Amino acid sequence: MIAVFGAYGHTAGFVTAELLERGWTPVLSGRDATKSAAAAHPGVEWRLASADDPASLDRVIAGADAVINRRSATPRRR
């Protein structure tokens, strides 16, 4: 299993498709439930997480063989 952070972004969509094509099981993660639902891939698990919540990050990577971080380096606006 490969965890993909920032998975509802444009590039992460390509990453997810490639992982699926190569037979990997991606677990996708993002902090926004609405955006996550809109970017859903059939049969692919989503786990919500935020950098502000270390326990949520632990839940995403639990059991992962690798992590791909596509999360933006740009701070979110409040």
ABEGO torsion letter per residue (X at the ends): XBBBBGAABAAAAAAAAAAAAAGBBBBBBBABAAAAAAABBBGBBBBBBBAABAAAAAAAABGBABBBBABBABBBBX
